[in-house]
Amino acid sequence: MNKVLNVSGSPHVHSDESVKTIMWSVVIALMPAFLVSIFYFGLPVIILTCVSVGCCVLFEYLIQRYMMKVKPSISDGSAVVTGLLLAFNVPANLPIWMMVVGAIVAIGIAKMPFGGLGHNPFNPALVARVFMLIAFPVAMTTWPTPTPIWGFADAVTGPTPLGILKEGAAVEMPSYLDMLLGQMGGSFGEVSAIALLIGAGFLLWKRIISWHIPVSFILTVFVIAAIFHAINPAQYANPFFHVLAGGLILGACFMATDMVTSPTSKSGMLVFGCGCGLLTIIIRLFGAYPEGVSFSILFMNALVPLINKWFQPKTYAK
């Protein structure tokens, strides 16, 4: 009997990587920052994170099961990653019902209507974060003061370093060491630079992300901030401040590097990262908001199809 052998198109590359292994590796990489945020903000961090992750998983299941009529894929971990990143972008004293609304926006508006994982043009967690910032501006900009361990996060509130800089408030800035460790106001997942860098190092080691977007993103912010600081150091903060403050490291390492919403080629990644950095520092220095990371990434997400067209990777084997 003659057997028919069906051969798919080249290239024939085999790999142990899967969506599930990649997503759960990202979850592991976020754990250092999660543990630091628990240390500084206590029980509310655990509650908000569980609500965010649980709601994202639940809404994705319900939409796939009862609206899209397809087999639910919640075990791949993508909804868990979205829930974690969404939680990392809110204050630790955010009302729980607002966290539920954010999860609905992330999954029900920014992800599933486009076809689910692999089809969404914008990062779902950032879409939800910007929506919440517009819909609930007071709650999303009321920052709890870190109170190591186990104080309740809604006891005392204070400004973020970027807020102090933007408003010119007569408040003492946190030291660089505090900003590295997480002893400052802000969204609870973004406060500890060193914890985020440990997680990013893990992803680089596992080759889940490459250096191109994080380095170009952060370096662009650093260089432009250094230029303005050199011109007028009394008005513009030094570049190290801009790197450590706000959500720059979280955004550059964990959200701008999203495989679905970032360019495919190395040169395209560099352009994407530089664009994110340029928009971020422009908003920080001249915009109405003290932070620009979320807006810059979403704007550059919209340009990804053009970037992929302009910077196409070489044809395989050429």
One Martini backbone bead per residue (centre of mass of N, CA, C, O) as a GRO file, in nm:
protein
  318
    1MET     BB    1   0.096   0.037   0.023
    2ASN     BB    2   0.050   0.367  -0.035
    3LYS     BB    3   0.186   0.651   0.116
    4VAL     BB    4   0.099   0.966   0.231
    5LEU     BB    5   0.307   1.259   0.247
    6ASN     BB    6   0.278   1.536   0.445
    7VAL     BB    7   0.419   1.858   0.372
    8SER     BB    8   0.511   2.130   0.503
    9GLY     BB    9   0.616   2.426   0.518
   10SER     BB   10   0.874   2.611   0.534
   11PRO     BB   11   1.025   2.585   0.811
   12HIS     BB   12   1.172   2.308   1.008
   13VAL     BB   13   1.107   2.389   1.336
   14HIS     BB   14   1.197   2.282   1.656
   15SER     BB   15   1.020   2.323   1.979
   16ASP     BB   16   0.946   2.350   2.332
   17GLU     BB   17   0.782   2.584   2.285
   18SER     BB   18   0.498   2.754   2.430
   19VAL     BB   19   0.247   2.935   2.539
   20LYS     BB   20   0.248   2.816   2.822
   21THR     BB   21   0.553   2.844   2.893
   22ILE     BB   22   0.569   3.147   2.847
   23MET     BB   23   0.349   3.249   3.044
   24TRP     BB   24   0.460   3.106   3.305
   25SER     BB   25   0.731   3.254   3.293
   26VAL     BB   26   0.613   3.536   3.338
   27VAL     BB   27   0.493   3.478   3.611
   28ILE     BB   28   0.761   3.416   3.749
   29ALA     BB   29   0.895   3.698   3.681
   30LEU     BB   30   0.670   3.858   3.866
   31MET     BB   31   0.721   3.763   4.165
   32PRO     BB   32   0.924   3.962   4.291
   33ALA     BB   33   0.734   4.211   4.269
   34PHE     BB   34   0.501   4.088   4.428
   35LEU     BB   35   0.652   4.045   4.699
   36VAL     BB   36   0.732   4.341   4.742
   37SER     BB   37   0.441   4.454   4.744
   38ILE     BB   38   0.356   4.300   4.996
   39PHE     BB   39   0.562   4.423   5.190
   40TYR     BB   40   0.455   4.732   5.143
   41PHE     BB   41   0.109   4.679   5.113
   42GLY     BB   42  -0.003   4.398   5.159
   43LEU     BB   43  -0.315   4.255   5.140
   44PRO     BB   44  -0.432   4.421   4.896
   45VAL     BB   45  -0.254   4.288   4.683
   46ILE     BB   46  -0.373   4.005   4.697
   47ILE     BB   47  -0.667   4.078   4.640
   48LEU     BB   48  -0.635   4.228   4.365
   49THR     BB   49  -0.488   4.000   4.216
   50CYS     BB   50  -0.705   3.782   4.247
   51VAL     BB   51  -0.930   3.939   4.110
   52SER     BB   52  -0.795   3.993   3.838
   53VAL     BB   53  -0.724   3.703   3.758
   54GLY     BB   54  -1.001   3.569   3.805
   55CYS     BB   55  -1.163   3.751   3.606
   56CYS     BB   56  -1.003   3.700   3.349
   57VAL     BB   57  -1.049   3.397   3.340
   58LEU     BB   58  -1.358   3.397   3.355
   59PHE     BB   59  -1.423   3.579   3.107
   60GLU     BB   60  -1.277   3.407   2.899
   61TYR     BB   61  -1.443   3.152   2.939
   62LEU     BB   62  -1.727   3.266   2.883
   63ILE     BB   63  -1.674   3.374   2.599
   64GLN     BB   64  -1.578   3.109   2.469
   65ARG     BB   65  -1.815   2.919   2.559
   66TYR     BB   66  -2.090   3.123   2.497
   67MET     BB   67  -1.999   3.312   2.239
   68MET     BB   68  -1.773   3.159   2.055
   69LYS     BB   69  -1.783   2.842   2.067
   70VAL     BB   70  -1.515   2.748   2.217
   71LYS     BB   71  -1.242   2.626   2.344
   72PRO     BB   72  -1.103   2.680   2.624
   73SER     BB   73  -0.767   2.862   2.703
   74ILE     BB   74  -0.684   2.919   3.013
   75SER     BB   75  -0.426   2.722   3.047
   76ASP     BB   76  -0.206   2.913   2.896
   77GLY     BB   77  -0.189   3.198   3.086
   78SER     BB   78  -0.277   3.474   2.954
   79ALA     BB   79  -0.490   3.570   3.164
   80VAL     BB   80  -0.295   3.581   3.401
   81VAL     BB   81  -0.105   3.794   3.286
   82THR     BB   82  -0.314   4.014   3.251
   83GLY     BB   83  -0.396   4.026   3.551
   84LEU     BB   84  -0.120   4.100   3.665
   85LEU     BB   85  -0.061   4.359   3.496
   86LEU     BB   86  -0.311   4.509   3.587
   87ALA     BB   87  -0.249   4.509   3.890
   88PHE     BB   88   0.038   4.652   3.859
   89ASN     BB   89  -0.135   4.932   3.748
   90VAL     BB   90  -0.233   4.980   4.048
   91PRO     BB   91  -0.340   5.072   4.332
   92ALA     BB   92  -0.366   4.923   4.655
   93ASN     BB   93  -0.652   5.108   4.708
   94LEU     BB   94  -0.840   4.987   4.515
   95PRO     BB   95  -1.136   4.915   4.435
   96ILE     BB   96  -1.265   4.614   4.353
   97TRP     BB   97  -1.479   4.692   4.134
   98MET     BB   98  -1.267   4.826   3.946
   99MET     BB   99  -1.109   4.568   3.888
  100VAL     BB  100  -1.341   4.429   3.741
  101VAL     BB  101  -1.372   4.635   3.514
  102GLY     BB  102  -1.085   4.602   3.403
  103ALA     BB  103  -1.117   4.302   3.323
  104ILE     BB  104  -1.343   4.344   3.120
  105VAL     BB  105  -1.182   4.525   2.928
  106ALA     BB  106  -0.939   4.344   2.869
  107ILE     BB  107  -1.114   4.094   2.763
  108GLY     BB  108  -1.396   4.213   2.634
  109ILE     BB  109  -1.232   4.442   2.445
  110ALA     BB  110  -0.902   4.395   2.395
  111LYS     BB  111  -0.924   4.073   2.309
  112MET     BB  112  -1.175   3.883   2.214
  113PRO     BB  113  -1.299   4.050   1.967
  114PHE     BB  114  -1.024   3.974   1.791
  115GLY     BB  115  -0.979   3.640   1.886
  116GLY     BB  116  -0.759   3.664   2.087
  117LEU     BB  117  -0.480   3.523   2.109
  118GLY     BB  118  -0.284   3.686   1.848
  119HIS     BB  119  -0.505   3.943   1.763
  120ASN     BB  120  -0.438   4.170   1.941
  121PRO     BB  121  -0.324   4.507   1.897
  122PHE     BB  122  -0.345   4.547   2.211
  123ASN     BB  123  -0.270   4.578   2.528
  124PRO     BB  124  -0.496   4.483   2.760
  125ALA     BB  125  -0.387   4.607   3.027
  126LEU     BB  126  -0.350   4.899   2.910
  127VAL     BB  127  -0.634   4.955   2.822
  128ALA     BB  128  -0.753   4.927   3.107
  129ARG     BB  129  -0.578   5.139   3.248
  130VAL     BB  130  -0.668   5.384   3.077
  131PHE     BB  131  -0.967   5.359   3.130
  132MET     BB  132  -0.944   5.391   3.442
  133LEU     BB  133  -0.806   5.670   3.437
  134ILE     BB  134  -1.056   5.808   3.301
  135ALA     BB  135  -1.296   5.695   3.485
  136PHE     BB  136  -1.087   5.684   3.767
  137PRO     BB  137  -0.883   5.928   3.854
  138VAL     BB  138  -0.870   5.930   4.164
  139ALA     BB  139  -0.820   5.628   4.230
  140MET     BB  140  -0.565   5.611   4.016
  141THR     BB  141  -0.418   5.875   4.198
  142THR     BB  142  -0.417   5.718   4.483
  143TRP     BB  143  -0.138   5.683   4.686
  144PRO     BB  144   0.013   5.467   4.877
  145THR     BB  145   0.207   5.430   5.147
  146PRO     BB  146   0.466   5.261   5.234
  147THR     BB  147   0.413   4.979   5.487
  148PRO     BB  148   0.584   4.783   5.633
  149ILE     BB  149   0.485   4.499   5.754
  150TRP     BB  150   0.115   4.489   5.751
  151GLY     BB  151  -0.004   4.734   5.626
  152PHE     BB  152  -0.255   4.930   5.525
  153ALA     BB  153  -0.281   5.107   5.223
  154ASP     BB  154  -0.525   5.323   5.319
  155ALA     BB  155  -0.400   5.506   5.546
  156VAL     BB  156  -0.177   5.643   5.349
  157THR     BB  157  -0.110   5.917   5.133
  158GLY     BB  158   0.081   5.988   4.823
  159PRO     BB  159   0.308   6.077   4.606
  160THR     BB  160   0.482   6.048   4.336
  161PRO     BB  161   0.772   6.127   4.193
  162LEU     BB  162   0.638   6.238   3.931
  163GLY     BB  163   0.430   6.414   4.081
  164ILE     BB  164   0.628   6.596   4.224
  165LEU     BB  165   0.763   6.703   3.967
  166LYS     BB  166   0.508   6.817   3.820
  167GLU     BB  167   0.397   6.996   4.081
  168GLY     BB  168   0.621   7.103   4.282
  169ALA     BB  169   0.636   6.975   4.551
  170ALA     BB  170   0.708   6.997   4.909
  171VAL     BB  171   0.868   6.705   4.872
  172GLU     BB  172   1.049   6.443   4.943
  173MET     BB  173   1.254   6.256   4.776
  174PRO     BB  174   1.340   5.964   4.690
  175SER     BB  175   1.578   5.756   4.682
  176TYR     BB  176   1.746   5.542   4.484
  177LEU     BB  177   1.719   5.307   4.679
  178ASP     BB  178   1.414   5.320   4.715
  179MET     BB  179   1.353   5.281   4.406
  180LEU     BB  180   1.483   5.001   4.387
  181LEU     BB  181   1.310   4.862   4.629
  182GLY     BB  182   1.003   5.034   4.680
  183GLN     BB  183   1.009   5.318   4.854
  184MET     BB  184   0.723   5.417   4.695
  185GLY     BB  185   0.501   5.558   4.509
  186GLY     BB  186   0.251   5.358   4.335
  187SER     BB  187   0.218   5.112   4.158
  188PHE     BB  188   0.277   4.805   4.300
  189GLY     BB  189   0.442   4.675   4.039
  190GLU     BB  190   0.661   4.940   3.995
  191VAL     BB  191   0.848   5.017   4.250
  192SER     BB  192   1.063   4.776   4.196
  193ALA     BB  193   1.336   4.764   4.006
  194ILE     BB  194   1.496   4.509   4.095
  195ALA     BB  195   1.265   4.303   4.069
  196LEU     BB  196   1.213   4.352   3.765
  197LEU     BB  197   1.506   4.284   3.669
  198ILE     BB  198   1.503   3.994   3.757
  199GLY     BB  199   1.269   3.908   3.574
  200ALA     BB  200   1.399   4.001   3.306
  201GLY     BB  201   1.648   3.818   3.327
  202PHE     BB  202   1.489   3.556   3.307
  203LEU     BB  203   1.369   3.606   3.022
  204LEU     BB  204   1.642   3.633   2.880
  205TRP     BB  205   1.753   3.354   2.959
  206LYS     BB  206   1.491   3.210   2.818
  207ARG     BB  207   1.423   3.369   2.546
  208ILE     BB  208   1.143   3.536   2.552
  209ILE     BB  209   1.318   3.785   2.536
  210SER     BB  210   1.469   4.069   2.415
  211TRP     BB  211   1.676   4.358   2.430
  212HIS     BB  212   1.570   4.571   2.226
  213ILE     BB  213   1.328   4.710   2.368
  214PRO     BB  214   1.426   4.777   2.656
  215VAL     BB  215   1.687   4.930   2.578
  216SER     BB  216   1.569   5.142   2.380
  217PHE     BB  217   1.364   5.258   2.572
  218ILE     BB  218   1.547   5.340   2.815
  219LEU     BB  219   1.772   5.490   2.654
  220THR     BB  220   1.594   5.714   2.539
  221VAL     BB  221   1.510   5.836   2.805
  222PHE     BB  222   1.794   5.891   2.912
  223VAL     BB  223   1.907   6.077   2.688
  224ILE     BB  224   1.687   6.298   2.687
  225ALA     BB  225   1.705   6.362   2.990
  226ALA     BB  226   2.006   6.445   2.980
  227ILE     BB  227   1.977   6.686   2.793
  228PHE     BB  228   1.776   6.853   2.967
  229HIS     BB  229   1.952   6.853   3.223
  230ALA     BB  230   2.193   7.006   3.093
  231ILE     BB  231   2.033   7.263   3.024
  232ASN     BB  232   1.822   7.228   3.303
  233PRO     BB  233   1.864   7.114   3.621
  234ALA     BB  234   1.631   7.275   3.776
  235GLN     BB  235   1.385   7.150   3.591
  236TYR     BB  236   1.534   6.876   3.518
  237ALA     BB  237   1.570   6.564   3.565
  238ASN     BB  238   1.757   6.310   3.593
  239PRO     BB  239   1.790   6.008   3.424
  240PHE     BB  240   1.776   5.812   3.670
  241PHE     BB  241   1.500   5.896   3.764
  242HIS     BB  242   1.339   5.814   3.503
  243VAL     BB  243   1.409   5.511   3.521
  244LEU     BB  244   1.300   5.453   3.827
  245ALA     BB  245   1.046   5.591   3.773
  246GLY     BB  246   0.769   5.445   3.760
  247GLY     BB  247   0.681   5.230   3.461
  248LEU     BB  248   0.931   5.173   3.279
  249ILE     BB  249   1.031   4.882   3.347
  250LEU     BB  250   0.764   4.738   3.326
  251GLY     BB  251   0.699   4.826   3.033
  252ALA     BB  252   0.968   4.744   2.884
  253CYS     BB  253   0.976   4.426   2.993
  254PHE     BB  254   0.640   4.333   2.996
  255MET     BB  255   0.470   4.507   2.758
  256ALA     BB  256   0.640   4.586   2.503
  257THR     BB  257   0.723   4.260   2.467
  258ASP     BB  258   0.480   4.171   2.341
  259MET     BB  259   0.441   3.951   2.083
  260VAL     BB  260   0.168   4.056   1.955
  261THR     BB  261   0.236   4.399   1.991
  262SER     BB  262   0.512   4.352   1.841
  263PRO     BB  263   0.764   4.328   1.657
  264THR     BB  264   0.955   4.084   1.463
  265SER     BB  265   1.199   4.249   1.422
  266LYS     BB  266   1.487   4.385   1.537
  267SER     BB  267   1.464   4.665   1.403
  268GLY     BB  268   1.168   4.709   1.486
  269MET     BB  269   1.218   4.699   1.791
  270LEU     BB  270   1.398   4.950   1.804
  271VAL     BB  271   1.188   5.147   1.699
  272PHE     BB  272   0.974   5.088   1.908
  273GLY     BB  273   1.141   5.161   2.162
  274CYS     BB  274   1.210   5.452   2.079
  275GLY     BB  275   0.918   5.549   2.056
  276CYS     BB  276   0.839   5.497   2.347
  277GLY     BB  277   1.057   5.677   2.477
  278LEU     BB  278   0.983   5.944   2.342
  279LEU     BB  279   0.687   5.964   2.440
  280THR     BB  280   0.737   5.941   2.741
  281ILE     BB  281   0.921   6.198   2.780
  282ILE     BB  282   0.724   6.402   2.662
  283ILE     BB  283   0.498   6.359   2.867
  284ARG     BB  284   0.664   6.411   3.124
  285LEU     BB  285   0.766   6.708   3.042
  286PHE     BB  286   0.481   6.827   2.866
  287GLY     BB  287   0.247   6.694   2.988
  288ALA     BB  288  -0.029   6.638   3.196
  289TYR     BB  289   0.104   6.383   3.265
  290PRO     BB  290   0.352   6.226   3.455
  291GLU     BB  291   0.285   5.973   3.272
  292GLY     BB  292   0.371   5.769   2.948
  293VAL     BB  293   0.388   5.459   2.903
  294SER     BB  294   0.106   5.358   2.820
  295PHE     BB  295   0.061   5.551   2.579
  296SER     BB  296   0.312   5.476   2.413
  297ILE     BB  297   0.256   5.175   2.367
  298LEU     BB  298  -0.022   5.203   2.230
  299PHE     BB  299   0.073   5.377   1.996
  300MET     BB  300   0.285   5.167   1.890
  301ASN     BB  301   0.090   4.936   1.842
  302ALA     BB  302  -0.048   5.083   1.595
  303LEU     BB  303   0.245   5.071   1.426
  304VAL     BB  304   0.330   4.773   1.377
  305PRO     BB  305   0.240   4.711   1.084
  306LEU     BB  306   0.434   4.924   0.963
  307ILE     BB  307   0.697   4.820   1.083
  308ASN     BB  308   0.678   4.538   0.953
  309LYS     BB  309   0.685   4.652   0.662
  310TRP     BB  310   0.960   4.816   0.682
  311PHE     BB  311   1.088   4.563   0.876
  312GLN     BB  312   1.162   4.302   0.725
  313PRO     BB  313   1.256   4.002   0.740
  314LYS     BB  314   1.442   3.774   0.626
  315THR     BB  315   1.449   3.526   0.433
  316TYR     BB  316   1.476   3.215   0.466
  317ALA     BB  317   1.823   3.142   0.391
  318LYS     BB  318   1.931   3.455   0.307
   0.00000   0.00000   0.00000
